[in-house]
């Protein structure tokens, strides 16, 4: 089974709430060992802004989806505690900076300082990708925002688009389905007799070993 870990950005939910909902459907979720979805404080605040200031129906739908409590057992929807951000020192985030961000002053307090909301997102992503380090989980930020992607690159945060995440999940599901078919085929071979017909190997089922469910009382219908 597959184990996937995604940090969900607001733009991902705004543009692809249908995709994320589909990932969490019970019929899909059973094909994963676990699907972890981390919701940063940034994401909630951005969705709130879109809901109340822009009257965005999609943002409302995304917030309702996050608030639901009936996710399948192997879907772990992790909503970040806002207090966590206060425990992450900005200097720890800067230690993971690998490229300059020309449009912002990420180290000082000037007119070009990085907005607080983006600082919070970087804190959340740095914590999950670099600082937490639990169970060797590989977290990937899913975002459709070019500005967020640029910042993620500058701070060595793995990221992908919604389409890429969707393709990865589909690939995992197809692989799981293929593995199940292989196991079923091997099982049939063990329960069959090998024979040769027209020079080709075939497997004939042993019907005398088939176990049937008990039939209820009653008479068989005859025309």
C-alpha positions as CSV (number, residue, x, y, z in Angstrom):
1,X,0.0,0.0,0.0
2,X,1.0,3.6,-0.5
3,X,1.7,6.3,2.0
4,X,1.4,9.9,0.8
5,X,1.9,13.2,2.7
6,X,0.8,16.5,1.2
7,X,0.8,20.1,2.6
8,X,-2.3,21.7,1.2
9,X,-2.1,25.3,0.1
10,X,-5.2,27.6,-0.2
11,X,-4.9,27.8,-4.0
12,X,-5.0,24.0,-4.2
13,X,-8.4,23.9,-2.4
14,X,-9.7,27.0,-4.2
15,X,-8.9,25.6,-7.7
16,X,-9.2,21.9,-7.0
17,X,-11.5,21.1,-4.1
18,X,-13.2,18.5,-6.3
19,X,-9.9,16.7,-6.7
20,X,-9.1,16.7,-3.0
21,X,-12.6,15.5,-2.1
22,X,-12.2,12.6,-4.5
23,X,-8.9,11.6,-2.8
24,X,-10.8,11.3,0.4
25,X,-13.7,9.2,-0.9
26,X,-14.0,5.9,1.1
27,X,-13.8,3.9,-2.2
28,X,-10.4,5.5,-3.0
29,X,-9.1,5.8,0.6
30,X,-9.1,2.1,1.2
31,X,-6.4,1.7,-1.5
32,X,-3.9,3.7,0.6
33,X,-2.0,2.6,3.8
34,X,-2.4,6.3,4.8
35,X,-3.0,9.6,3.1
36,X,-1.8,12.6,5.2
37,X,-3.1,16.0,4.4
38,X,-1.7,18.9,6.4
39,X,-3.7,22.2,6.6
40,X,-1.4,25.2,7.6
41,X,-2.9,28.2,9.4
42,X,-2.0,30.2,6.2
43,X,-4.5,28.0,4.2
44,X,-7.3,28.6,6.7
45,X,-6.7,32.3,6.9
46,X,-6.6,32.6,3.1
47,X,-9.8,30.7,2.7
48,X,-11.5,32.8,5.4
49,X,-10.4,35.9,3.5
50,X,-11.8,34.6,0.2
51,X,-15.0,33.6,1.9
52,X,-15.8,36.8,3.7
53,X,-14.1,39.5,1.5
54,X,-14.6,37.9,-2.0
55,X,-17.8,35.9,-1.2
56,X,-16.1,32.8,-2.7
57,X,-18.4,29.8,-2.9
58,X,-15.4,27.5,-3.5
59,X,-13.7,28.8,-0.3
60,X,-16.8,28.2,1.7
61,X,-17.0,24.6,0.3
62,X,-13.3,24.0,1.1
63,X,-13.8,25.2,4.7
64,X,-16.8,23.0,5.2
65,X,-14.8,20.0,3.8
66,X,-12.0,20.6,6.2
67,X,-14.4,20.9,9.2
68,X,-16.0,17.5,8.5
69,X,-15.3,14.8,11.0
70,X,-16.1,11.6,9.0
71,X,-13.0,11.0,7.0
72,X,-12.1,7.4,6.4
73,X,-9.8,5.9,9.0
74,X,-6.7,5.9,6.9
75,X,-7.2,9.6,5.8
76,X,-5.4,11.8,8.3
77,X,-6.5,15.5,8.0
78,X,-4.1,17.4,10.2
79,X,-5.2,21.0,11.0
80,X,-2.3,23.1,12.3
81,X,-2.5,24.6,15.7
82,X,-1.9,28.4,15.3
83,X,0.3,28.3,18.5
84,X,2.8,26.1,16.6
85,X,3.9,29.1,14.6
86,X,5.1,30.9,17.7
87,X,7.4,28.0,18.6
88,X,9.2,28.1,15.2
89,X,12.0,30.7,15.2
90,X,12.4,32.6,11.9
91,X,16.2,32.1,12.0
92,X,15.6,28.3,11.9
93,X,13.6,28.9,8.7
94,X,16.4,31.0,7.2
95,X,18.9,28.2,7.8
96,X,17.1,26.3,5.0
97,X,17.2,29.1,2.5
98,X,19.0,28.0,-0.6
99,X,18.3,30.9,-3.0
100,X,17.7,34.6,-2.8
101,X,14.2,36.1,-3.0
102,X,14.8,39.3,-5.0
103,X,11.4,40.9,-4.5
104,X,11.5,40.6,-0.6
105,X,13.8,41.3,2.3
106,X,13.4,38.0,4.1
107,X,16.0,38.9,6.9
108,X,15.1,42.4,8.0
109,X,12.2,44.7,8.8
110,X,11.9,47.1,5.9
111,X,9.3,48.2,3.4
112,X,10.2,45.1,1.4
113,X,9.8,42.7,4.3
114,X,8.2,39.3,3.5
115,X,4.4,39.6,4.4
116,X,3.5,37.9,7.7
117,X,1.1,35.5,6.0
118,X,3.9,34.2,3.7
119,X,6.3,33.9,6.6
120,X,3.7,31.8,8.4
121,X,3.4,29.5,5.4
122,X,7.2,29.1,5.2
123,X,7.3,28.3,8.9
124,X,4.6,25.6,8.5
125,X,6.3,24.0,5.5
126,X,9.8,24.2,7.0
127,X,8.5,22.5,10.1
128,X,7.0,19.6,8.2
129,X,9.7,19.2,5.6
130,X,12.9,20.0,7.6
131,X,12.3,20.3,11.4
132,X,9.8,17.7,12.4
133,X,11.6,14.6,11.1
134,X,9.1,12.0,12.2
135,X,8.8,8.5,10.7
136,X,10.9,9.5,7.7
137,X,7.8,11.0,6.1
138,X,8.3,13.0,2.8
139,X,6.0,16.0,2.8
140,X,5.2,17.8,-0.4
141,X,3.5,21.2,-0.7
142,X,0.6,21.2,-3.2
143,X,0.1,24.7,-4.6
144,X,-1.2,26.5,-7.7
145,X,0.3,29.9,-6.7
146,X,3.4,30.9,-8.7
147,X,4.6,33.2,-5.8
148,X,4.4,30.4,-3.3
149,X,6.2,28.0,-5.6
150,X,9.0,30.6,-6.0
151,X,9.3,30.9,-2.2
152,X,9.3,27.1,-1.8
153,X,12.2,26.8,-4.2
154,X,14.1,29.4,-2.3
155,X,13.7,27.5,1.0
156,X,14.2,23.9,-0.3
157,X,10.5,22.9,0.2
158,X,9.4,20.1,-2.2
159,X,6.3,21.2,-4.1
160,X,4.1,20.1,-6.9
161,X,0.9,21.3,-8.7
162,X,-2.5,19.9,-8.1
163,X,-2.4,18.0,-11.4
164,X,0.9,16.4,-10.5
165,X,-0.4,15.3,-7.1
166,X,-3.5,13.9,-8.8
167,X,-1.4,12.0,-11.2
168,X,0.8,10.6,-8.4
169,X,-2.3,9.4,-6.5
170,X,-3.8,7.8,-9.7
171,X,-0.5,6.1,-10.4
172,X,-0.4,4.7,-6.8
173,X,-4.0,3.5,-7.2
174,X,-3.3,1.8,-10.6
175,X,-0.1,0.2,-9.1
176,X,-2.2,-1.1,-6.1
177,X,-4.8,-2.5,-8.5
178,X,-2.1,-4.2,-10.6
179,X,-0.6,-5.8,-7.5
180,X,-4.0,-7.1,-6.5
181,X,-4.6,-8.6,-9.9
182,X,-1.1,-10.3,-9.8
183,X,-1.9,-11.8,-6.3
184,X,-5.3,-13.0,-7.6
185,X,-3.7,-14.6,-10.6
186,X,-1.1,-16.3,-8.5
187,X,-3.9,-17.6,-6.2
188,X,-5.8,-19.0,-9.2
189,X,-2.7,-20.8,-10.4
190,X,-2.2,-22.5,-7.0
191,X,-5.8,-23.7,-7.1
192,X,-5.6,-24.9,-10.7
193,X,-4.2,-27.9,-12.6
194,X,-1.5,-27.1,-15.2
195,X,-2.2,-28.5,-18.7
196,X,-1.2,-28.1,-22.3
197,X,-3.6,-27.3,-25.1
198,X,-2.3,-26.8,-28.7
199,X,1.2,-26.3,-27.4
200,X,0.1,-23.6,-24.9
201,X,0.1,-23.8,-21.1
202,X,-3.3,-23.4,-19.5
203,X,-4.6,-23.7,-16.0
204,X,-7.8,-25.6,-15.3
205,X,-9.8,-24.8,-12.1
206,X,-10.3,-27.6,-9.6
207,X,-14.1,-27.2,-9.2
208,X,-14.2,-30.1,-6.7
209,X,-12.3,-27.8,-4.2
210,X,-14.6,-24.8,-4.5
211,X,-16.4,-23.9,-1.3
212,X,-20.0,-22.6,-1.9
213,X,-22.0,-20.6,0.5
214,X,-24.9,-22.4,2.2
215,X,-28.2,-22.1,0.3
216,X,-31.3,-21.1,2.1
217,X,-34.3,-23.4,2.4
218,X,-36.7,-23.7,-0.5
219,X,-37.5,-25.5,-3.8
220,X,-35.7,-24.8,-7.0
221,X,-37.9,-23.2,-9.6
222,X,-38.7,-25.3,-12.7
223,X,-40.5,-24.1,-15.8
